Amino acid sequence: MTQAKWDSLTREINNNTPLWYYILKEAELTCKGYKLGPVGGRIVAETFIGIMAADNLSFINLQPDWEPTAEKFGCKQTGRFEMADLLDFVKA
């Protein structure tokens, strides 16, 4: 392959890579494909947040001042509640 063709192919990949492919490749390179990488994880998290914010009956709209309390709903530390805490609680 000539250098000009290689450069053209590189530009095409850089400018037209589908987002889904980028997310899968990022997961492969950063996490061996076992979980999403930073961009994919952020897109999923922001999608969930957007869905909850748009739902008038979601917990974040009905209880906006709620703070997590240790030992409730899987929370390990008062004031700090992570998705992993919720998932651990749900699977138990």
Backbone as ProteinMPNN parsed JSONL, in Angstrom:
{"seq_chain_A": "MTQAKWDSLTREINNNTPLWYYILKEAELTCKGYKLGPVGGRIVAETFIGIMAADNLSFINLQPDWEPTAEKFGCKQTGRFEMADLLDFVKA", "coords_chain_A": {"N_chain_A": [[0.856, -1.176, 0.0], [0.552, 2.172, -0.831], [1.984, 5.187, 0.572], [0.305, 7.387, 0.292], [-2.22, 6.192, -0.072], [-2.424, 4.9, 2.39], [-2.431, 7.113, 4.144], [-4.834, 8.283, 3.327], [-6.674, 6.285, 4.023], [-6.29, 6.266, 6.804], [-7.185, 8.877, 7.475], [-9.877, 8.597, 6.734], [-10.792, 6.61, 8.541], [-10.35, 7.969, 10.961], [-12.153, 10.081, 10.708], [-14.661, 8.994, 10.188], [-15.436, 6.854, 11.836], [-17.827, 4.755, 13.237], [-19.735, 5.49, 16.192], [-20.504, 3.343, 17.862], [-18.596, 1.411, 17.194], [-16.25, 2.65, 18.03], [-16.738, 2.722, 20.808], [-16.816, -0.004, 21.452], [-14.19, -0.732, 20.741], [-12.717, 0.901, 22.448], [-13.479, -0.216, 24.912], [-12.315, -2.728, 24.613], [-9.571, -2.059, 24.5], [-9.088, -0.629, 26.887], [-10.228, -2.081, 28.978], [-10.056, -4.737, 28.457], [-12.326, -5.605, 27.2], [-14.185, -6.362, 29.09], [-15.746, -4.509, 30.396], [-17.297, -1.294, 29.896], [-15.4, 1.444, 28.548], [-14.115, 4.751, 29.402], [-15.553, 6.66, 27.708], [-17.765, 5.171, 26.677], [-18.924, 4.324, 29.116], [-19.623, 6.775, 30.215], [-21.538, 7.702, 28.399], [-23.609, 5.805, 28.767], [-24.183, 6.24, 31.514], [-24.997, 8.967, 31.492], [-27.229, 8.727, 29.902], [-28.971, 7.205, 31.521], [-29.258, 9.077, 33.631], [-30.458, 11.189, 32.251], [-32.895, 10.006, 31.508], [-34.041, 9.563, 34.035], [-34.194, 12.211, 34.961], [-36.042, 13.277, 33.202], [-38.366, 12.02, 33.891], [-41.121, 12.634, 35.728], [-41.953, 11.173, 37.901], [-39.775, 9.915, 38.877], [-37.32, 8.923, 41.318], [-35.327, 10.86, 41.796], [-36.639, 13.191, 41.18], [-38.845, 13.196, 42.856], [-37.76, 13.061, 45.423], [-35.63, 15.144, 45.83], [-33.789, 16.07, 47.742], [-32.734, 13.886, 49.01], [-30.353, 11.977, 50.778], [-27.903, 9.453, 50.857], [-27.83, 6.846, 53.329], [-25.771, 5.003, 55.45], [-25.846, 1.455, 55.332], [-28.395, 1.258, 54.247], [-30.271, 0.303, 51.491], [-28.04, -0.849, 50.341], [-26.021, 0.989, 50.645], [-22.779, 1.883, 51.615], [-21.425, 3.898, 52.91], [-22.36, 6.773, 54.62], [-23.738, 9.499, 52.884], [-22.499, 8.898, 50.539], [-23.152, 7.213, 47.654], [-22.979, 4.756, 45.321], [-23.271, 3.407, 41.993], [-22.464, 0.752, 42.032], [-23.062, 0.037, 44.658], [-25.869, 0.025, 44.6], [-26.32, -1.996, 42.686], [-25.191, -4.2, 43.991], [-27.003, -4.375, 46.119], [-29.405, -4.95, 44.756], [-28.89, -7.425, 43.537], [-28.635, -9.087, 45.673]], "CA_chain_A": [[0.0, 0.0, 0.0], [1.352, 3.395, -0.907], [1.822, 6.101, 1.706], [-0.869, 8.232, 0.036], [-3.412, 5.393, 0.23], [-2.438, 4.695, 3.844], [-2.862, 8.384, 4.747], [-6.248, 8.451, 3.014], [-7.404, 5.335, 4.863], [-6.197, 6.764, 8.179], [-8.102, 10.018, 7.587], [-11.249, 8.086, 6.647], [-11.094, 5.955, 9.813], [-10.409, 8.996, 12.005], [-13.289, 10.985, 10.516], [-15.941, 8.328, 9.958], [-15.625, 5.658, 12.643], [-19.11, 4.796, 13.956], [-19.593, 5.593, 17.636], [-20.594, 2.017, 18.481], [-17.322, 0.719, 17.004], [-15.296, 3.311, 18.919], [-17.025, 2.303, 22.181], [-16.364, -1.395, 21.595], [-12.721, -0.763, 20.688], [-12.257, 1.503, 23.697], [-13.663, -1.228, 25.957], [-11.297, -3.757, 24.399], [-8.229, -1.554, 24.797], [-8.934, -0.138, 28.255], [-10.76, -3.005, 29.988], [-10.035, -6.084, 27.858], [-13.673, -5.921, 26.752], [-15.044, -6.83, 30.18], [-16.678, -3.441, 30.762], [-17.147, -0.114, 29.044], [-14.343, 2.389, 28.864], [-14.591, 6.053, 29.88], [-16.569, 7.289, 26.848], [-18.958, 4.325, 26.685], [-19.518, 4.388, 30.448], [-20.236, 8.095, 30.406], [-22.754, 7.763, 27.584], [-24.635, 5.016, 29.447], [-24.557, 6.928, 32.756], [-25.759, 10.178, 31.182], [-28.536, 8.299, 29.389], [-29.797, 6.9, 32.701], [-29.548, 10.328, 34.329], [-31.431, 11.92, 31.434], [-34.194, 9.339, 31.616], [-34.586, 9.842, 35.368], [-34.505, 13.642, 35.067], [-37.229, 13.559, 32.395], [-39.52, 11.329, 34.476], [-41.62, 13.365, 36.905], [-42.179, 10.253, 38.998], [-38.524, 9.262, 39.283], [-36.895, 9.209, 42.686], [-34.559, 12.112, 41.888], [-37.574, 14.316, 41.12], [-39.748, 13.148, 44.011], [-36.969, 13.236, 46.649], [-34.379, 15.767, 45.386], [-32.865, 16.326, 48.852], [-32.354, 12.617, 49.627], [-28.937, 11.646, 50.918], [-27.787, 8.048, 51.25], [-27.488, 6.522, 54.711], [-25.075, 3.721, 55.513], [-26.61, 0.239, 55.612], [-29.707, 1.275, 53.61], [-30.233, 0.1, 50.043], [-26.695, -1.239, 49.933], [-25.073, 2.091, 50.861], [-21.719, 1.505, 52.545], [-20.933, 5.079, 53.619], [-23.337, 7.859, 54.609], [-23.404, 10.606, 51.996], [-21.873, 8.422, 49.299], [-23.899, 6.085, 47.113], [-22.494, 4.502, 43.969], [-24.035, 2.43, 41.229], [-22.073, -0.578, 42.513], [-23.833, -0.217, 45.889], [-27.229, -0.314, 44.195], [-26.3, -3.292, 42.014], [-24.992, -5.207, 45.034], [-28.262, -4.481, 46.858], [-30.411, -5.569, 43.904], [-28.586, -8.833, 43.257], [-28.65, -9.871, 46.931]], "C_chain_A": [[0.899, 1.235, 0.0], [1.072, 4.274, 0.301], [0.574, 6.967, 1.529], [-2.163, 7.472, 0.343], [-3.545, 5.152, 1.734], [-2.939, 5.948, 4.554], [-4.356, 8.617, 4.525], [-7.109, 7.537, 3.878], [-7.417, 5.791, 6.318], [-7.151, 7.931, 8.405], [-9.553, 9.558, 7.593], [-11.661, 7.427, 7.956], [-11.245, 6.987, 10.921], [-11.664, 9.853, 11.902], [-14.64, 10.288, 10.464], [-16.138, 7.031, 10.736], [-16.955, 5.758, 13.382], [-18.876, 4.793, 15.472], [-19.611, 4.222, 18.303], [-19.284, 1.262, 18.339], [-16.258, 1.319, 17.934], [-15.484, 2.817, 20.356], [-16.564, 0.866, 22.421], [-14.844, -1.489, 21.609], [-12.131, -0.171, 21.962], [-12.368, 0.498, 24.847], [-12.61, -2.325, 25.836], [-9.923, -3.287, 24.862], [-8.048, -1.147, 26.257], [-9.328, -1.158, 29.32], [-10.811, -4.443, 29.488], [-11.424, -6.54, 27.438], [-14.63, -6.363, 27.833], [-16.049, -5.777, 30.644], [-16.424, -2.265, 29.836], [-15.966, 0.728, 29.496], [-14.938, 3.72, 29.286], [-15.695, 6.679, 29.017], [-17.859, 6.484, 26.865], [-19.681, 4.37, 28.021], [-20.227, 5.712, 30.687], [-21.534, 8.223, 29.62], [-23.89, 6.997, 28.263], [-25.115, 5.733, 30.711], [-25.404, 8.165, 32.468], [-27.12, 9.855, 30.586], [-29.465, 7.969, 30.541], [-30.188, 8.173, 33.445], [-30.595, 11.134, 33.569], [-32.819, 11.332, 31.515], [-34.828, 9.648, 32.971], [-34.979, 11.315, 35.51], [-35.783, 13.994, 34.301], [-38.505, 12.94, 32.965], [-39.95, 12.038, 35.754], [-41.838, 12.48, 38.117], [-40.904, 9.532, 39.439], [-38.109, 9.737, 40.675], [-36.158, 10.545, 42.785], [-35.451, 13.346, 41.763], [-38.51, 14.354, 42.325], [-39.035, 13.418, 45.334], [-35.628, 13.912, 46.324], [-33.356, 16.01, 46.501], [-32.385, 15.054, 49.545], [-30.841, 12.461, 49.669], [-28.844, 10.209, 51.395], [-27.339, 7.893, 52.696], [-26.859, 5.138, 54.724], [-26.029, 2.61, 55.931], [-28.029, 0.255, 55.045], [-29.524, 1.189, 52.101], [-28.832, -0.215, 49.533], [-25.644, -0.168, 50.131], [-24.048, 1.691, 51.924], [-21.248, 2.673, 53.411], [-21.962, 6.196, 53.506], [-22.837, 8.995, 53.723], [-22.779, 10.186, 50.684], [-22.603, 7.161, 48.841], [-23.491, 5.913, 45.663], [-23.352, 3.449, 43.293], [-23.711, 1.011, 41.695], [-22.825, -0.94, 43.789], [-25.249, -0.673, 45.539], [-27.265, -1.703, 43.554], [-26.075, -4.426, 43.017], [-26.285, -5.448, 45.819], [-29.305, -5.245, 46.053], [-30.132, -7.051, 43.697], [-28.632, -9.707, 44.51], [-30.004, -10.462, 47.205]], "O_chain_A": [[1.877, 1.313, 0.744], [0.049, 4.124, 0.97], [-0.132, 7.248, 2.497], [-3.087, 8.024, 0.94], [-4.646, 5.195, 2.281], [-3.771, 5.864, 5.457], [-5.058, 9.089, 5.419], [-8.142, 7.954, 4.401], [-8.448, 5.709, 6.986], [-7.852, 7.971, 9.416], [-10.367, 10.066, 8.364], [-12.769, 7.66, 8.438], [-12.166, 6.894, 11.734], [-12.184, 10.303, 12.923], [-15.668, 10.931, 10.675], [-16.935, 6.188, 10.325], [-17.194, 6.742, 14.083], [-17.936, 4.169, 15.964], [-18.82, 3.965, 19.211], [-18.887, 0.545, 19.257], [-15.47, 0.594, 18.542], [-14.506, 2.526, 21.044], [-15.991, 0.558, 23.465], [-14.273, -2.241, 22.399], [-11.15, -0.691, 22.494], [-11.452, 0.379, 25.66], [-12.076, -2.794, 26.841], [-9.199, -4.024, 25.532], [-6.958, -1.306, 26.807], [-8.821, -1.11, 30.441], [-11.534, -5.271, 30.043], [-11.673, -7.741, 27.33], [-15.775, -6.707, 27.539], [-17.085, -6.114, 31.218], [-15.449, -2.25, 29.085], [-15.586, 0.723, 30.667], [-16.146, 3.812, 29.508], [-16.68, 7.181, 29.559], [-18.936, 7.05, 27.047], [-20.909, 4.445, 28.063], [-21.301, 5.756, 31.288], [-22.513, 8.784, 30.112], [-25.016, 7.492, 28.326], [-26.319, 5.824, 30.952], [-26.419, 8.388, 33.128], [-28.065, 10.627, 30.747], [-30.619, 8.397, 30.55], [-31.342, 8.322, 33.846], [-31.511, 11.696, 34.17], [-33.808, 12.062, 31.584], [-36.016, 9.961, 33.045], [-36.002, 11.622, 36.123], [-36.52, 14.897, 34.697], [-39.607, 13.307, 32.555], [-39.22, 12.039, 36.746], [-41.901, 12.975, 39.243], [-40.957, 8.637, 40.283], [-38.504, 10.81, 41.132], [-36.343, 11.282, 43.753], [-35.064, 14.433, 42.193], [-38.92, 15.43, 42.761], [-39.641, 13.946, 46.266], [-34.58, 13.299, 46.528], [-32.166, 16.141, 46.218], [-31.697, 15.132, 50.563], [-30.144, 12.778, 48.706], [-29.624, 9.789, 52.25], [-26.57, 8.702, 53.215], [-27.359, 4.212, 54.084], [-26.903, 2.805, 56.776], [-28.803, -0.657, 55.335], [-28.72, 1.915, 51.517], [-28.491, 0.129, 48.401], [-24.476, -0.393, 49.813], [-24.411, 1.219, 53.001], [-20.734, 2.469, 54.511], [-22.39, 6.529, 52.401], [-21.677, 9.4, 53.798], [-22.55, 11.02, 49.808], [-22.658, 6.167, 49.565], [-23.645, 6.834, 44.861], [-24.068, 2.695, 43.951], [-24.599, 0.16, 41.745], [-23.188, -2.1, 43.983], [-25.76, -1.636, 46.11], [-28.156, -2.498, 43.855], [-26.692, -5.486, 42.909], [-26.618, -6.588, 46.143], [-30.011, -6.094, 46.598], [-31.066, -7.854, 43.683], [-28.666, -10.933, 44.411], [-30.187, -11.144, 48.213]]}, "name": "protein", "num_of_chains": 1, "seq": "MTQAKWDSLTREINNNTPLWYYILKEAELTCKGYKLGPVGGRIVAETFIGIMAADNLSFINLQPDWEPTAEKFGCKQTGRFEMADLLDFVKA"}
